[in-house]
């Protein structure tokens, strides 16, 4: 590309000066060299990291085409100036091979002439900057491990929003550290430059030794060991090599860091919805079980018959629980700290919520049943009241459990999503059939209820919602 910008036809150049020998790029040496046929011998062209090229040069090419002794201080300052602007810098040099001399590391170790520097700008994309900010807000530390110059890496890290005046730890410094020192370095440092494949692997291992869950991204053969070692290796699908794709656990189709942040958001949403489903179903079953247990212990009539429990579990509970799997992402999902890797689904908070809601459901079911009997209603009518109370509490509890800690008394919380409203409407219709359809009354021993009785059932559901909203408010104040 640079040759074409200068008006040089690369095809013609290859014909006039064909490549005869080559030293491929290796991260250990950080340069590549080629030998070409020229009048009077073979010319060597070399490009690579400035620090790897400058030590091989003894002279420099001036603007007038003359050759002068190398001014290393001038060129090092020029490299720093380019790097501070966030440019990746390549140094270009040339040399000569004698007759019968082979191109190898020894023949390009000294005596070359520096041609100049090339600064390559590759600014971070806007979505990458936003994704880094999103990850940092979510408690995810973003670290840059690159083969670039340390100053360039620090400048790009600043452009990404990782912080200003960041100091990059370089490959030679990593080599000088033992494992303990490196574990401290990965805790205090976010930018690592001039890193070789061995350095990248050690950095991942150091992070894991601190108990961190590490996701590593990479696209080259040099990244493969670290991708394999990481808890989640993410290979680039477009620019990535086959070695990187084979080593990674995930292949990113669009090579966009923002997709990783979005995947974290989706993963947290899935986990939240799974936990909501558990917190929804277990207290319902707990309330049913405790109400039956209380009746047996105290020698009272069962508030709900087995067939009625089967109806509730197979129809209303399942229908309402299913919609929780499709709940949208909560607004604060990417503002929470990551949960500990070993945290159980039944965390202390979840267990507390299950116990609290189970108790509320037991009181509602058993209390409504006993109250109905005390007013002179038949056992069948009292049981119908108990079942409708249970379903009403489920419906109102659904609106509460959609936000485990955030308030539900908001416009969105009360309205729910369209899927939630459809599920609630379906449950209301089915429960009306259960209560008033003659064939259902015969199957489940139910009786028709008055409007006042239905309002009593609904009041029990509202009470559950109010109590849980008060509990959420207390928890939010404590945290």
C-alpha positions in Angstrom: 0.0 0.0 0.0 2.8 2.4 0.9 4.5 1.7 -2.5 1.3 2.4 -4.4 0.8 5.7 -2.5 4.3 6.6 -3.7 3.4 5.9 -7.3 5.3 2.6 -7.5 3.8 -0.4 -9.2 4.5 -3.4 -6.9 4.0 -5.9 -9.8 6.7 -4.2 -11.9 9.0 -4.0 -8.9 8.7 -7.7 -8.3 9.6 -8.5 -11.9 12.6 -6.1 -11.9 13.9 -7.2 -8.5 12.6 -10.6 -7.7 12.8 -11.9 -4.1 15.6 -14.5 -3.8 15.8 -15.2 -0.1 13.8 -14.3 3.0 13.9 -14.4 6.8 10.3 -14.6 7.9 9.0 -12.5 10.8 9.3 -14.1 14.3 8.1 -12.5 17.5 11.5 -13.3 19.1 13.4 -11.1 16.6 10.7 -8.7 15.6 11.8 -8.1 12.0 11.7 -9.7 8.6 14.2 -9.4 5.8 14.3 -10.2 2.1 17.1 -10.4 -0.5 16.6 -9.1 -4.1 18.5 -9.2 -7.3 20.1 -5.9 -8.1 22.8 -4.7 -10.4 26.1 -5.4 -8.8 24.9 -7.9 -6.2 22.1 -8.8 -3.9 20.3 -6.1 -1.9 18.8 -6.8 1.5 15.6 -5.0 2.6 14.7 -5.3 6.3 11.6 -4.0 8.2 10.6 -4.4 11.8 10.3 -3.0 15.3 12.5 0.2 15.6 14.5 -1.2 18.5 15.3 -4.4 16.5 16.3 -2.5 13.3 18.3 0.4 14.8 20.8 -1.9 16.5 21.6 -3.4 13.1 22.2 -0.1 11.5 25.4 1.9 11.3 24.4 4.6 8.8 21.3 6.5 7.7 20.0 7.7 4.4 19.7 11.5 4.2 17.1 13.4 2.2 19.6 14.3 -0.5 20.3 10.6 -1.1 23.7 10.7 0.7 24.6 8.3 3.5 25.7 9.5 6.9 26.6 7.9 10.2 23.5 6.9 12.2 22.1 9.4 14.7 20.5 6.9 17.0 19.3 9.6 19.5 17.4 11.5 16.7 15.7 8.3 15.5 14.8 7.1 19.0 13.2 10.5 19.7 11.3 10.3 16.4 10.0 6.8 17.3 8.8 8.1 20.7 7.0 11.0 19.0 5.2 8.7 16.7 4.3 6.3 19.4 2.9 9.0 21.7 0.4 9.8 18.9 -0.8 6.2 19.1 0.9 5.1 15.8 2.5 1.7 15.3 6.0 2.4 14.1 8.1 0.3 11.6 11.7 1.0 10.8 13.1 0.3 7.3 16.7 -0.5 6.4 18.8 -1.9 3.6 22.1 -3.7 3.1 24.2 -5.7 0.7 25.0 -9.4 0.5 28.4 -10.5 -0.8 28.8 -13.0 -3.6 27.7 -16.4 -2.5 26.6 -15.0 0.9 23.3 -16.4 2.3 20.7 -14.3 4.0 20.5 -15.2 7.7 20.5 -13.5 11.1 24.2 -13.2 11.1 24.5 -11.4 7.8 21.9 -8.8 8.9 23.2 -8.3 12.4 25.1 -5.1 11.6 26.2 -2.6 9.0 22.8 -1.8 7.6 21.6 1.6 6.4 18.5 3.1 8.0 16.0 4.3 5.3 13.4 5.8 7.6 10.3 5.2 9.8 6.7 4.4 8.9 3.9 5.4 11.3 0.7 3.4 10.9 -2.4 4.8 12.5 -5.2 2.4 13.5 -7.5 4.4 15.8 -9.9 2.4 18.0 -13.5 2.2 16.7 -16.2 4.1 18.6 -18.0 0.9 19.5 -14.8 -0.5 21.0 -14.4 2.5 23.2 -18.0 2.2 24.4 -17.5 -1.5 25.0 -14.4 -0.9 27.2 -16.4 1.6 29.2 -19.3 -0.8 29.5 -17.0 -3.6 30.7 -15.3 -1.4 33.3 -18.7 -0.3 34.6 -19.6 -4.0 34.9 -16.5 -4.7 37.0 -14.6 -6.4 34.2 -11.0 -5.4 34.0 -9.8 -4.9 30.5 -6.1 -5.5 29.9 -4.1 -4.8 26.8 -1.4 -7.3 25.8 0.3 -6.4 22.6 3.5 -6.7 20.6 3.5 -2.9 19.9 5.9 -0.4 21.3 5.2 0.5 25.0 4.5 4.2 24.3 2.1 3.2 21.4 0.3 0.7 23.6 -0.1 3.3 26.4 -1.4 5.9 23.9 -4.0 3.5 22.4 -5.0 2.4 25.9 -5.7 6.1 26.7 -7.8 6.4 23.5 -9.8 3.3 24.6 -10.6 5.0 27.9 -8.5 2.6 30.0 -6.9 5.6 31.7 -4.4 8.3 31.0 -0.6 8.2 31.5 -0.7 4.5 31.8 2.7 2.8 32.1 3.2 -0.2 30.0 5.2 -3.2 31.3 7.3 -4.5 28.5 8.5 -8.0 27.5 12.0 -7.7 29.0 10.5 -6.5 32.3 8.2 -9.6 32.3 11.1 -11.9 31.7 12.9 -10.4 34.7 10.0 -11.1 37.0 9.4 -14.3 38.9 5.9 -15.7 39.2 5.1 -13.9 42.4 6.2 -10.5 41.0 4.3 -11.1 37.9 1.1 -11.9 39.9 1.5 -8.5 41.5 2.2 -6.8 38.2 -1.0 -8.1 36.6 -3.0 -6.7 39.5 -1.5 -3.2 39.2 -0.9 -2.9 35.5 -3.4 -2.9 32.6 -1.0 -2.5 29.6 1.7 -4.9 28.5 3.8 -4.2 25.4 6.4 -6.0 23.3 4.9 -9.3 24.6 6.0 -12.6 23.1 3.8 -15.7 23.1 5.6 -16.9 26.2 4.8 -13.6 28.0 1.1 -13.8 27.0 0.9 -17.3 28.4 2.6 -16.3 31.7 0.2 -13.3 32.0 -2.9 -15.4 31.6 -1.5 -17.9 34.2 -0.7 -15.1 36.6 -4.2 -13.8 36.4 -5.7 -17.3 36.9 -3.3 -17.8 39.9 -5.0 -14.8 41.5 -8.4 -16.5 41.1 -9.5 -14.4 38.1 -11.7 -15.8 35.3 -9.7 -14.8 32.2 -11.1 -14.3 28.7 -8.3 -13.8 26.1 -8.7 -12.5 22.6 -6.2 -13.1 19.8 -5.9 -13.7 16.1 -2.4 -15.0 15.4 -0.4 -18.1 15.8 1.5 -16.4 18.6 -1.7 -16.0 20.6 -2.6 -19.7 20.4 -0.9 -20.8 23.7 -2.6 -18.0 25.7 -6.0 -18.7 24.0 -5.7 -22.3 25.0 -4.8 -21.5 28.6 -7.5 -18.9 29.1 -10.8 -19.8 30.7 -12.5 -18.5 27.6 -10.3 -18.1 24.5 -11.9 -15.8 21.9 -10.4 -16.0 18.4 -11.0 -13.6 15.6 -13.1 -15.1 12.9 -12.2 -12.8 10.0 -8.5 -11.9 10.5 -7.7 -14.9 12.8 -5.4 -17.7 11.8 -6.5 -21.3 11.8 -4.2 -22.0 14.8 -6.0 -19.2 16.8 -9.4 -20.5 15.8 -8.5 -24.1 16.8 -7.1 -22.9 20.2 -10.0 -20.6 21.1 -13.2 -21.8 22.7 -15.2 -19.1 20.8 -14.7 -17.7 17.3 -15.8 -14.1 17.0 -17.5 -13.7 13.6 -17.3 -9.9 13.3 -13.9 -9.3 15.0 -15.5 -6.7 17.2 -14.7 -6.3 20.8 -18.2 -4.8 21.4 -19.6 -8.3 20.6 -17.8 -9.7 23.6 -19.3 -7.1 25.9 -22.7 -7.9 24.4 -22.1 -11.6 25.0 -21.4 -10.8 28.7 -24.6 -8.8 28.9 -26.6 -11.7 27.3 -25.0 -14.2 29.7 -25.9 -12.1 32.7 -29.5 -11.8 31.4 -29.8 -15.6 30.9 -28.4 -16.2 34.4 -30.8 -13.6 35.9 -33.8 -15.2 34.2 -32.8 -18.6 35.3 -32.5 -17.4 38.9 -35.9 -15.6 38.7 -37.5 -18.8 37.5 -36.1 -20.8 40.4 -37.1 -18.1 42.9 -40.6 -18.1 41.3 -41.3 -21.8 41.3 -39.7 -22.9 44.6 -41.7 -20.6 46.9 -44.9 -21.6 45.2 -44.2 -25.3 45.8 -43.0 -24.5 49.3 -46.2 -22.6 50.1 -48.3 -25.5 48.8 -46.3 -28.0 50.8 -46.3 -26.1 54.0 -50.0 -25.4 53.9 -50.7 -29.1 53.5 -48.2 -30.0 56.2 -49.9 -27.6 58.6 -53.3 -29.2 57.9 -51.9 -32.6 58.6 -50.0 -31.5 61.8 -53.0 -29.8 63.2 -55.5 -32.5 62.1 -57.4 -30.1 59.8 -59.0 -30.6 56.4 -56.7 -30.1 53.5 -56.9 -26.6 52.1 -56.2 -27.8 48.5 -56.8 -31.2 47.1 -54.1 -33.1 45.2 -55.9 -32.7 41.9 -56.2 -29.0 42.5 -52.5 -28.8 43.2 -51.8 -30.6 39.9 -54.0 -28.1 38.1 -52.1 -25.1 39.6 -48.7 -26.6 38.9 -49.4 -27.8 35.3 -51.3 -24.7 34.2 -50.8 -21.5 36.0 -47.3 -22.1 37.5 -45.8 -23.4 34.3 -47.4 -20.7 32.1 -46.2 -17.9 34.3 -42.7 -19.3 34.9 -42.1 -19.8 31.2 -42.3 -16.1 30.5 -39.5 -15.3 32.9 -37.1 -17.1 30.5 -37.8 -14.3 28.0 -37.5 -11.4 30.3 -35.5 -8.4 28.8 -32.2 -7.3 30.2 -32.5 -5.3 33.4 -31.1 -1.7 33.1 -28.4 -2.3 35.7 -27.2 -5.6 34.5 -23.9 -4.1 33.3 -23.4 -2.0 36.3 -23.0 -4.9 38.8 -19.8 -6.5 39.9 -19.2 -10.0 38.6 -20.6 -12.7 40.8 -18.0 -15.0 42.4 -17.3 -18.0 40.2 -18.1 -20.5 43.0 -21.4 -18.8 44.0 -24.3 -21.3 44.1 -27.6 -20.6 42.4 -29.2 -20.9 45.8 -27.2 -18.0 47.4 -28.1 -16.7 50.9 -30.3 -14.0 49.2 -32.2 -16.5 47.1 -32.7 -18.9 50.1 -34.0 -15.9 52.2 -36.4 -14.9 49.4 -37.6 -18.6 49.0 -38.3 -18.8 52.8 -40.0 -15.4 52.9 -42.3 -16.0 49.9 -43.1 -19.6 51.0 -44.2 -18.3 54.3 -46.4 -15.6 52.7 -48.0 -18.2 50.4 -48.6 -20.6 53.3 -50.3 -17.8 55.3 -52.4 -16.8 52.3 -53.5 -20.3 51.3 -54.2 -21.6 54.8 -55.5 -18.3 56.1 -58.0 -17.9 53.3 -59.2 -21.5 53.6 -59.7 -21.2 57.4 -61.4 -17.8 57.1 -63.8 -19.1 54.5 -64.7 -22.0 56.8 -65.2 -19.7 59.7 -67.8 -17.7 57.7 -69.9 -20.8 57.2 -68.9 -21.6 53.6 -68.6 -25.2 52.5 -65.3 -27.1 52.3 -65.5 -27.1 48.5 -66.1 -23.4 48.4 -63.3 -22.7 50.9 -60.9 -24.8 48.8 -61.9 -22.9 45.7 -61.1 -19.7 47.5 -57.7 -21.2 48.6 -56.8 -22.2 45.0 -57.8 -18.8 43.6 -55.8 -17.1 46.3 -52.8 -19.2 45.4 -53.1 -18.2 41.7 -53.6 -14.6 42.5 -50.5 -14.6 44.7 -48.6 -16.2 41.8 -49.7 -13.5 39.4 -48.7 -10.6 41.7 -45.5 -12.4 42.7 -44.6 -12.7 39.0 -44.6 -8.9 38.7 -42.4 -8.7 41.8 -39.9 -11.4 40.9 -39.2 -9.8 37.4 -37.0 -7.4 39.4 -35.2 -9.3 42.3 -34.0 -6.1 43.9 -35.2 -3.2 41.8 -38.7 -1.7 42.5 -41.7 -3.2 40.6 -43.9 -0.2 41.1 -42.8 1.5 37.9 -44.6 2.0 34.6 -42.6 -0.8 33.0 -42.8 -3.0 36.1 -46.6 -2.8 36.3 -47.3 -3.1 32.6 -44.8 -6.0 32.2 -43.8 -7.1 28.8 -46.4 -8.2 26.2 -45.5 -11.8 26.8 -46.1 -11.4 30.5 -49.5 -9.8 30.0 -50.5 -12.5 27.5 -49.5 -15.2 30.1 -51.4 -13.4 32.9 -54.5 -13.1 30.6 -54.3 -16.8 29.7 -54.1 -17.8 33.4 -57.1 -15.6 34.3 -59.2 -17.2 31.6 -58.2 -20.7 32.6 -58.8 -20.0 36.2 -62.3 -18.7 35.4 -63.0 -22.0 33.6 -61.6 -23.8 36.7 -64.0 -21.9 39.0 -67.2 -21.5 36.9 -67.3 -24.2 34.2 -69.6 -27.0 35.3 -67.4 -29.8 34.0 -64.4 -28.3 35.8 -66.4 -28.1 39.0 -67.2 -31.8 38.6 -63.5 -32.7 37.9 -61.9 -30.6 40.6 -64.7 -30.2 43.2 -64.8 -26.5 42.9 -67.6 -24.0 43.4 -68.5 -20.6 41.8 -67.3 -17.6 43.7 -68.8 -14.2 44.1 -67.2 -10.9 43.0 -66.5 -10.1 46.7 -64.7 -13.4 47.2 -62.6 -12.9 44.1 -61.6 -9.5 45.4 -60.5 -11.1 48.6 -58.3 -13.5 46.6 -56.8 -10.6 44.7 -56.2 -8.7 47.9 -54.0 -11.5 49.1 -52.0 -11.3 46.0 -51.6 -7.5 46.4 -50.5 -8.0 49.9 -47.7 -10.4 48.8 -46.5 -7.8 46.2 -46.5 -4.9 48.8 -44.6 -7.0 51.4 -41.9 -8.0 48.8 -41.6 -4.4 47.6 -41.0 -3.2 51.2 -38.4 -6.0 51.6 -36.6 -4.8 48.4 -36.6 -1.3 49.7 -34.9 -2.4 52.9 -32.3 -4.4 51.0 -31.5 -1.5 48.7 -30.9 0.8 51.7 -28.6 -1.8 53.3 -26.5 -2.1 50.2 
